[in-house]
């Protein structure tokens, strides 16, 4: 995308495309050259028209360096744009932190937006959804595209609006009437630029692969003669009840000296998706499957993902098998990887395996004696591996995952908690072991490959976390030690402060990314880790399979291009997660718009000077409790302790507190949700022990708005394996 720079006159302020650009210094409105105090970052606009720029070099979750941008200084930037900011020389005494003005839009996140159409003054207008633009955008002819009042439409922006003049756009697609079933999903798909139908070239290639495939073990001497026949092994899959593709299967035997031989069998997607083919190009462009609440946008056509590569029970399927030998104590002593052909003997759901784990002799779940014995071995080894992983310092955050339930029209009908039961943990341990083993093989061979990297937390944030939990009454040494952090998480489990501690710890951690760097995975306490086990739905896994193929032929994959590929895959992963959260939010807002006044239990997920962000426990809707709506008092905001402290006893609110709230206001156009605390006899009703009363100074300020959101934490993918 092109870049636009702040014009020298508000009359001549059309964005100019300088993407081919020179290396000349940037100028601001007065024609001054760029100085060393310029900052480049990502802009996000608030409901009031002002916004913030988060510097590109800022650590994940660190908002201390965010630059405040007034509405008049935002130029024509939209949320998500990468911009250049000229910092103000002095500090604004009315607010903490740096401030400045946007002098250049370096990269547009998008030029297409979704909004509601209406007519006024003889012309057509679109009010863009969310808080991106304060005023409607002109779209010219009211009769264009046959659009009707209150339709949701996609607008291509011709001229971005500024604080001084309106924007101008053209309608490129009509999605349907606002509130109509399915329109919310189409809105998010277009808003995030999610992929649509597969191009014909990719579908044709998938059909060619289907024509070539024979459901049999390749004969010796054939093109696939290196594939090992494992069709007689006892192999099973364990997946969610609604899974359509099965990309991993398990076998496990006891061998000599009491050792274990674990087989992790992964769908051999690389056999059907040749590097550089139309299928491969499309898979790379998508990066990942997107799991929206009411549909899946797959990385690969269903011919491949749901049939050819899927490890369906009773069918001969091509796989890649990672063999890991463990000692009787669960210590890995050897690992190797090869291509194979398997035939799964049983497809289990997590719920079925949980029934078995509760009673290994149960007759409620039908299975052969050999499969029953396999499940028993899987249980025993997984417990050993989990115990060893925790002993090395792996972290386990107890973040409840609430998933919305939809009716046949895609509207919210309720919600349920997705529990991380032992059946999930069994599969997770084996996937983690395979990912780590494969990464170790490639690293030992000196091959270049995409690692899954989770950087260590910023030490300053860990010190802040130490201060926070100390105020909660937890006696800890420095949390710069992963073992001390692990001990803290264990101490908090089951206590009233559990939510506060685990939310605060999550905020202290960095985001996991893809790249070739040898940075390790902090949360897993692993020095070398990659993603290998989900090639049907993650492109990085497919690249790891290809690196293994090269290694099998005596060649090492080069690292050229891996940094860029890792960045692409990381960005596409974040896009998928953000799109899912946004659609969950939209569906919840629509659901709650007809339930004003309804009460629910909630947990405080964020504390700011202008109020509290809370998320429902039974229904994962997140909204704002403004400072003005809190019990009448004067409040002091303490950033380090994530607390708003009132002068009166009981008027203290901190991160992780459980509260009782009522739905107060839903704004579907701005996508905001306001809650109010429920008071009973003048006292706020809480779901857990209140904080200790503390004295406070008076603090006032105009509250801000933040978009309501769906659940936080890990994205709900096909499975819970998103390390």
Beta strands, then each sheet from edge to edge (+ up, - down):
strand 1: 4-5
strand 2: 38-45
strand 3: 51-55
strand 4: 67-69
strand 5: 82-87
strand 6: 99-107
strand 7: 112-120
strand 8: 123-128
strand 9: 137-140
strand 10: 151-159
strand 11: 168-177
strand 12: 228-229
strand 13: 236-239
strand 14: 248-254
strand 15: 260-267
strand 16: 290-292
strand 17: 295-297
strand 18: 316-326
strand 19: 332-343
strand 20: 346-349
strand 21: 401-406
strand 22: 412-418
strand 23: 451-453
strand 24: 513-515
strand 25: 599-608
strand 26: 611-616
strand 27: 622-626
strand 28: 635-638
strand 29: 643-646
strand 30: 652-654
strand 31: 658-667
strand 32: 672-677
strand 33: 679-680
strand 34: 683-684
sheet 1: 1+ 6- 4- 3+ 2- 5+
sheet 2: 9+ 8- 7+ 10- 11+
sheet 3: 12+ 19+ 18- 15+ 14-
sheet 4: 13+ 20+
sheet 5: 16+ 17-
sheet 6: 21+ 22-
sheet 7: 23+ 24-
sheet 8: 27+ 26- 25+ 31- 32+
sheet 9: 28+ 29- 30+
sheet 10: 33+ 34-
end
